[in-house]
Amino acid sequence: MKRTNIILAMLALVATSALAHDFEVKNPDGVSIWYTDVSATYGSNAVEVSYQGTWYDAYKDEYKNTVVIPESITAGGKTYKVVGIGEQAFSRCFSLKSITIPESIEYIKNKAFESCCHLRTVNYNAINCRDLTLPSFAPFSFGNVAYGEYVYDADGDPESFWSAYDLRTINIGANVEHIPAFMFYGMGGGLQQADLTTRPYTIENSREGVNKITFLGNPKSIGNQAFRSCRLLREISLPESVTEFGQAMFADCDTLSEVQLPSGMVEIPAYFFSNCKELKNINYPAGLKRINYEAFKNCAKLTAVALPEGLTQVGPSAFRSCENLKTVMLPSTLTIIDGYAFSDCTSMTEITIPASVTEIGNYAFEDCTHLATVTMEGTTRLIGNFVFAGCLKLSEGEFYAPARMPKIGSRTFEGVKSTMKVIVEGGDDSEYRQDENWGRFFMPTAVENVEKADSRHARKVMIDGAVYIERNGCYFDILGNEVKVKD
């Protein structure tokens, strides 16, 4: 932070003072901007925006009202390209109200807009702005808190505390291809509209904060945590142009309830929607292959999930602690259910494991306290330890097991009583009865076993948001009436 430090100032009396800037250039509107020559690092005739004064005794409010950063400047008979915004360049410019960032900007360094508490409008047009490597620099953010987990000062406080509390509007140029990591991090307090277009967007002041983000341009990639902690963001639709997605993009967006993902998305990154407690509606792209670590953890309002055909892996803790998730439909292409994938989903009452699943990781369904029916359709070789631990309703429920016995551990069903009925496909349960871990559960007579097992060939399907029962190619509604539907 630009601040006067008495001790450093006294030491500076015996040292050579170095200004933070190399020269001052006035815009056509008469506004002065200070620049530092960075040609040695960023190419010939390159400058970054800096501030007036010295690093230990800088002006606190040298930029006021409206500042438009140009793409190039002329100083000393030389033309320079403006490629960046330096560290703390606009820090503590309390009178700054509007900033325009040109297409030429390639980077924005740490704390560039820290404590710009009256900054209301940002016009952002940087096309090739990069995510700078930490810990040297923190990525661009006008949010209240950015990169707090990674960069700390000597006091242990977050180094990138921005305090741009009054920010209301961000206009992002339609030609911008990449949205850097942490771009919108923490914009819940002041930001009310992020309009990804070159056209300005006028809104009325309100206390709602950001509630919708509309992409009118065609960005190709979005960095890690770009929208994290936008706590008042309610809905967002990602454009089809985006092909690269960062981790935790929407993590901790407390009020996010509606999301539209692009059809070409092949995996949902780690922490993508973690702690989105109001998330109710989300489309799963047809080409989706993988859901990664904690992607939907603590999404408390999710009640039904129908994962698309083609998905092969549900990652560790992917839906962990989705406490109201009751209905889960897994595709026939799924091969791996990782550890803790659905643990603590306390409203889940039944689950069907497709025949394609070869392995279920440790704790995958731990503490699904209302899970009463498990149907396994086929070839799972291994059910890890504690997979169904704490699934207390299974004690009085039914476990439809495949003819080929999966291997389980001594604690796979930790806490589940021996009264759980194990019903084996085809009725031949002799291998199960002889196994030291399976053998402790109740197994009906052979006739009962066959009748029960036969019933599991009826499956639940979700089509256009409605649940049907499918059996031998015929569909029935929840009242048992046969209906015609498009599968």
C-alpha positions in Angstrom: 0.0 0.0 0.0 1.2 3.5 -0.8 1.8 5.0 2.6 4.2 7.4 4.3 6.6 5.5 6.5 8.5 7.8 8.9 11.4 5.4 9.5 11.9 4.7 5.8 11.6 8.4 5.0 14.4 9.2 7.4 16.5 6.5 5.9 15.8 7.8 2.4 17.4 11.1 3.3 20.8 9.4 3.0 19.8 7.4 0.0 19.1 8.3 -3.6 15.4 8.8 -4.1 13.9 6.9 -7.1 10.5 8.0 -8.4 8.0 5.3 -9.1 7.5 6.7 -12.6 9.9 7.6 -15.4 7.7 10.3 -16.9 4.4 12.1 -16.8 2.2 12.4 -19.9 -1.1 14.3 -20.2 -4.1 12.9 -22.0 -5.9 15.2 -24.5 -8.4 15.9 -21.8 -5.6 17.2 -19.6 -5.5 14.3 -17.1 -2.0 13.4 -16.1 -0.9 9.7 -16.0 2.5 8.6 -14.7 4.4 5.8 -16.5 7.4 3.5 -15.9 9.5 2.1 -18.7 9.3 -1.7 -18.7 10.9 -2.3 -22.1 13.5 -4.6 -20.5 10.8 -7.0 -19.4 7.9 -6.6 -21.7 9.5 -5.7 -25.0 10.9 -2.5 -26.6 9.2 0.8 -26.1 6.8 -0.6 -23.4 5.5 1.2 -20.4 3.2 0.5 -17.5 0.9 2.9 -15.6 2.5 3.9 -12.3 1.9 6.6 -9.7 3.4 10.0 -8.7 6.1 10.3 -6.1 8.4 7.6 -4.6 7.7 4.1 -3.4 7.9 5.2 0.2 6.3 8.7 -0.1 3.6 8.6 -2.8 0.7 10.8 -3.4 -2.5 9.2 -2.1 -5.0 10.6 -4.5 -3.3 11.6 -7.7 -5.9 10.0 -9.9 -9.3 11.6 -9.7 -12.7 11.4 -11.3 -12.4 9.9 -14.8 -9.2 8.3 -16.1 -8.9 6.9 -19.6 -5.7 4.9 -20.1 -4.4 5.3 -23.7 -3.1 2.4 -25.8 0.1 4.3 -26.6 1.9 7.5 -25.5 4.7 9.7 -26.8 7.4 10.9 -24.4 10.8 12.4 -25.2 10.1 12.0 -28.9 9.5 8.3 -28.5 6.3 6.3 -28.9 5.5 3.7 -26.2 2.9 1.0 -26.0 1.0 0.9 -22.7 1.2 -2.8 -21.8 0.3 -2.9 -18.1 -0.9 -1.4 -14.9 1.7 -1.4 -12.2 1.5 -2.6 -8.6 -0.5 -0.2 -6.5 -0.8 2.2 -9.4 -4.3 3.5 -8.4 -4.1 2.4 -4.7 -6.0 4.7 -2.3 -7.2 7.0 -5.1 -10.3 7.8 -3.2 -11.6 10.3 -5.7 -11.3 8.0 -8.7 -14.8 7.3 -10.1 -14.3 5.8 -13.6 -11.4 3.9 -15.3 -11.1 2.8 -18.9 -8.5 0.0 -19.5 -7.5 -0.3 -23.2 -7.0 -3.3 -25.4 -3.2 -3.0 -25.2 -3.1 -3.9 -21.5 -1.4 -7.3 -21.0 -1.3 -7.5 -17.2 -2.5 -5.8 -14.1 -0.4 -6.2 -11.0 -1.1 -6.7 -7.4 -3.3 -4.1 -5.5 -3.6 -1.9 -8.6 -7.0 -0.6 -7.5 -6.8 -1.2 -3.7 -9.1 1.0 -1.6 -10.5 2.8 -4.6 -13.6 3.2 -2.5 -15.5 5.5 -4.8 -14.7 3.7 -8.1 -18.1 3.1 -9.7 -17.4 2.2 -13.4 -14.8 0.1 -15.1 -14.6 -0.1 -18.8 -12.4 -3.2 -19.5 -11.2 -3.9 -23.0 -8.0 -5.7 -22.5 -7.9 -8.5 -25.1 -4.7 -10.5 -24.0 -4.6 -9.8 -20.3 -2.7 -12.7 -18.7 -3.0 -14.5 -15.4 0.2 -13.5 -13.7 2.2 -16.0 -11.7 2.0 -15.9 -7.9 3.3 -15.1 -5.4 5.1 -12.3 -7.3 1.8 -10.7 -8.4 -1.9 -11.3 -7.6 -4.3 -11.6 -10.5 -6.6 -8.7 -11.5 -9.6 -8.2 -9.2 -11.7 -5.2 -8.1 -13.4 -7.4 -5.6 -13.5 -6.9 -1.8 -11.1 -9.8 -1.2 -8.9 -11.5 -3.8 -6.3 -14.2 -3.4 -6.6 -14.2 0.3 -5.6 -17.9 0.6 -2.4 -17.5 -1.2 -0.7 -14.2 -0.5 -0.3 -12.8 3.0 1.5 -9.9 4.4 3.7 -9.9 7.5 0.6 -9.5 9.7 -1.1 -12.5 8.3 -3.9 -10.5 6.7 -4.9 -11.0 3.0 -2.5 -9.0 0.9 -4.9 -8.4 -1.9 -7.7 -6.6 0.0 -9.2 -4.2 -2.6 -12.0 -2.3 -0.8 -13.5 -1.0 -4.0 -16.9 -1.0 -2.2 -18.7 1.5 -4.5 -18.2 -0.4 -7.7 -21.4 -0.5 -9.7 -20.8 -1.2 -13.3 -18.2 -3.2 -15.3 -18.3 -3.0 -19.1 -16.1 -5.6 -20.8 -15.2 -5.2 -24.4 -16.9 -7.6 -26.8 -13.5 -8.5 -28.3 -12.0 -9.7 -25.0 -11.1 -13.4 -25.4 -9.8 -14.2 -21.9 -11.2 -13.3 -18.5 -8.3 -13.5 -16.0 -8.4 -15.4 -12.8 -10.2 -13.6 -9.9 -11.6 -11.1 -12.4 -14.9 -10.8 -10.4 -13.8 -12.3 -7.2 -15.8 -11.1 -4.2 -18.1 -8.7 -6.0 -21.1 -9.0 -3.8 -20.9 -5.8 -1.8 -21.1 -3.1 -4.5 -21.2 -4.4 -8.0 -24.6 -4.5 -9.5 -24.1 -5.3 -13.1 -21.3 -6.9 -15.2 -22.1 -6.3 -18.8 -19.7 -8.0 -21.1 -20.1 -5.7 -24.1 -18.5 -2.5 -25.4 -21.7 -0.6 -24.9 -22.1 1.2 -21.6 -24.9 -0.1 -19.4 -26.9 2.2 -17.1 -28.6 0.9 -14.0 -30.3 2.3 -10.9 -28.6 2.1 -7.6 -30.0 -0.7 -5.4 -28.9 -2.8 -2.6 -29.2 -6.1 -4.5 -25.7 -6.2 -5.8 -24.8 -8.3 -8.8 -27.8 -10.5 -9.7 -27.1 -11.4 -13.3 -24.2 -11.5 -15.7 -24.8 -11.5 -19.4 -22.1 -12.4 -21.9 -22.6 -10.4 -25.1 -19.0 -11.0 -26.4 -17.4 -14.3 -27.2 -14.6 -15.0 -24.6 -12.8 -18.3 -25.2 -11.4 -18.9 -21.7 -12.2 -17.9 -18.1 -9.6 -18.2 -15.3 -9.7 -19.8 -11.9 -12.2 -18.3 -9.4 -13.2 -15.6 -11.8 -16.7 -15.3 -10.3 -16.0 -16.7 -6.8 -17.8 -15.2 -3.9 -20.1 -13.0 -6.0 -22.6 -13.6 -3.2 -25.6 -11.9 -4.8 -25.2 -13.3 -8.3 -28.4 -15.2 -9.0 -28.1 -16.4 -12.6 -25.5 -16.7 -15.4 -25.4 -18.3 -18.8 -22.0 -19.1 -20.2 -21.5 -18.6 -23.9 -20.8 -21.4 -26.3 -17.5 -19.7 -27.2 -15.9 -20.6 -23.9 -13.8 -23.8 -24.1 -11.5 -23.4 -21.1 -12.8 -23.1 -17.6 -10.9 -22.4 -14.4 -11.5 -24.1 -11.1 -13.9 -22.7 -8.5 -15.4 -20.3 -11.0 -18.6 -20.0 -9.0 -17.6 -21.2 -5.6 -19.3 -19.5 -2.7 -21.9 -17.7 -4.9 -24.5 -17.9 -2.1 -27.5 -16.9 -4.1 -26.7 -18.4 -7.5 -29.7 -20.5 -8.6 -29.8 -20.7 -12.4 -26.8 -21.7 -14.6 -26.6 -22.5 -18.3 -23.5 -24.3 -19.3 -22.2 -24.4 -22.9 -22.9 -27.6 -24.9 -19.3 -28.2 -25.6 -18.2 -28.4 -22.0 -16.5 -31.8 -21.4 -15.8 -31.6 -17.7 -16.9 -29.6 -14.7 -13.7 -28.4 -12.9 -12.9 -28.8 -9.2 -14.9 -26.7 -6.8 -16.8 -25.2 -9.7 -20.1 -24.7 -7.8 -18.9 -25.6 -4.3 -21.0 -23.9 -1.6 -23.6 -22.6 -4.1 -26.3 -23.1 -1.5 -29.2 -21.8 -3.7 -28.3 -23.7 -6.9 -31.4 -25.4 -8.1 -31.3 -25.6 -11.9 -28.4 -26.6 -14.1 -28.1 -28.2 -17.5 -25.6 -31.0 -17.9 -24.0 -30.7 -21.4 -24.5 -33.8 -23.6 -20.7 -34.1 -24.1 -19.9 -34.0 -20.4 -17.3 -36.7 -19.5 -16.2 -35.9 -15.9 -17.3 -34.1 -12.8 -14.3 -33.2 -10.7 -13.4 -32.7 -7.0 -16.1 -31.0 -4.9 -17.7 -29.6 -8.0 -21.1 -29.4 -6.3 -20.2 -29.8 -2.6 -22.7 -28.2 -0.2 -25.2 -27.3 -3.0 -28.0 -27.6 -0.5 -30.9 -26.8 -2.8 -30.2 -29.5 -5.4 -33.0 -32.0 -5.2 -32.6 -34.1 -8.4 -29.6 -34.9 -10.6 -29.9 -36.6 -13.9 -26.3 -37.0 -15.3 -26.0 -37.4 -19.0 -25.0 -40.5 -21.1 -21.3 -40.2 -21.9 -20.3 -39.2 -18.4 -17.5 -41.6 -17.2 -16.5 -40.3 -13.8 -18.0 -38.7 -10.7 -15.1 -37.2 -8.9 -14.2 -37.2 -5.2 -16.7 -35.3 -3.0 -18.5 -34.1 -6.2 -21.9 -34.0 -4.6 -20.9 -34.2 -1.0 -23.2 -32.7 1.6 -26.0 -31.9 -0.9 -28.4 -32.4 2.0 -31.6 -32.1 -0.1 -30.5 -34.2 -3.0 -33.1 -37.0 -3.2 -33.0 -38.4 -6.7 -29.8 -39.3 -8.5 -29.8 -40.9 -12.0 -26.5 -42.2 -13.1 -25.8 -42.9 -16.8 -24.9 -46.3 -18.3 -21.5 -45.0 -19.4 -20.3 -44.3 -15.8 -17.2 -46.3 -14.8 -16.0 -44.7 -11.6 -17.7 -43.2 -8.5 -14.9 -41.7 -6.5 -14.5 -41.4 -2.7 -17.1 -39.3 -0.8 -18.9 -38.6 -4.1 -22.3 -38.6 -2.5 -21.5 -38.7 1.2 -23.8 -36.8 3.5 -26.6 -36.6 1.0 -29.0 -37.2 3.8 -32.2 -37.0 1.7 -31.3 -39.7 -0.8 -33.6 -42.7 -0.5 -32.4 -44.9 -3.3 -29.6 -45.3 -5.8 -29.1 -47.5 -8.9 -25.4 -48.3 -9.7 -25.1 -48.9 -13.5 -23.5 -52.1 -14.8 -20.7 -50.0 -16.3 -19.4 -48.9 -12.9 -16.3 -50.9 -12.0 -15.3 -49.3 -8.8 -16.9 -47.3 -6.0 -14.4 -45.3 -3.9 -14.2 -45.2 -0.1 -17.0 -43.3 1.7 -18.8 -42.7 -1.6 -22.3 -42.9 0.1 -21.3 -42.5 3.7 -24.0 -41.1 6.0 -26.7 -41.1 3.4 -29.0 -41.6 6.4 -32.2 -42.1 4.4 -30.8 -44.4 1.8 -33.0 -47.5 1.9 -32.6 -49.2 -1.5 -29.5 -49.8 -3.5 -29.6 -51.5 -6.8 -26.4 -52.7 -8.5 -26.8 -53.7 -12.1 -23.7 -55.6 -12.9 -20.0 -55.6 -13.0 -18.7 -53.6 -10.1 -15.6 -55.4 -8.8 -14.8 -53.4 -5.7 -16.9 -51.5 -3.2 -14.5 -49.6 -1.0 -14.4 -49.2 2.8 -17.1 -47.2 4.5 -19.0 -46.7 1.2 -22.3 -47.2 2.9 -21.2 -46.5 6.5 -23.9 -44.7 8.5 -26.6 -45.5 5.9 -29.0 -46.4 8.8 -32.1 -46.9 6.7 -30.4 -49.8 4.9 -30.7 -51.8 8.1 -34.4 -52.2 7.2 -33.9 -51.8 3.4 -32.9 -53.8 0.4 -29.6 -54.2 -1.4 -30.0 -55.7 -4.9 -26.7 -57.3 -5.6 -25.3 -58.6 -8.9 -24.8 -62.3 -9.7 -21.0 -61.7 -9.6 -20.2 -60.8 -6.0 -18.3 -57.5 -5.6 -15.5 -57.4 -3.1 -16.2 -55.4 0.0 -14.3 -54.6 3.2 -15.2 -55.3 6.8 -16.3 -51.7 7.2 -18.1 -51.1 3.9 -21.4 -51.2 5.7 -20.2 -49.8 9.1 -23.3 -49.2 11.3 -25.7 -51.0 9.0 -27.4 -53.8 10.9 -27.5 -57.5 9.7 -31.3 -57.1 9.0 -30.5 -55.5 5.6 -31.9 -57.7 2.9 -29.4 -58.8 0.2 -31.2 -59.9 -2.9 -29.0 -61.5 -5.5 -29.6 -61.4 -9.2 -30.7 -64.9 -10.4 -31.2 -66.1 -6.8 -27.9 -67.9 -6.4 -26.6 -66.3 -3.3 -24.3 -69.1 -2.2 -21.1 -67.1 -2.8 -22.5 -64.3 -0.8 -23.6 -66.5 2.1 -20.1 -67.9 2.4 -18.3 -64.6 2.3 -17.3 -63.3 5.7 -18.4 -59.7 5.0 -21.6 -60.3 3.0 -22.7 -63.3 4.9 -23.8 -61.4 8.0 -26.8 -59.9 6.2 -30.2 -61.4 5.8 -30.8 -63.2 2.5 -34.4 -64.3 1.6 -35.2 -67.7 0.3 -34.3 -68.6 -3.3 -37.9 -68.1 -4.5 -38.2 -64.7 -2.8 -34.8 -63.7 -4.1 -35.6 -64.4 -7.7 -38.9 -62.5 -7.5 -37.3 -59.5 -5.8 -34.3 -59.4 -8.2 -36.6 -59.6 -11.2 -38.3 -56.3 -10.1 -35.1 -54.4 -10.3 -35.2 -54.5 -14.1 -37.7 -51.6 -13.9 -35.7 -48.4 -13.8 -36.5 -44.8 -13.1 -35.8 -42.3 -15.8 -36.1 -38.5 -15.9 -37.4 -36.9 -19.2 -38.0 -33.2 -19.6 -38.0 -32.8 -15.8 -40.5 -35.6 -15.1 -39.8 -39.0 -13.5 -41.1 -42.2 -15.3 -40.6 -45.9 -14.8 -39.2 -47.8 -17.8 -39.6 -51.5 -18.1 -38.9 -53.5 -21.3 -39.1 -50.4 -23.4 -42.5 -49.2 -22.0 -42.9 -46.1 -19.8 -45.2 -45.6 -16.8 -45.9 -42.5 -14.8 -45.7 -42.4 -11.0 -49.4 -43.6 -10.8 -48.6 -46.7 -12.9 -50.3 -45.5 -16.1 -48.5 -46.4 -19.3 -47.5 -43.2 -21.2 -45.7 -42.4 -24.5 -42.6 -40.3 -24.0 -39.5 -39.4 -26.0 -36.6 -41.3 -24.6 
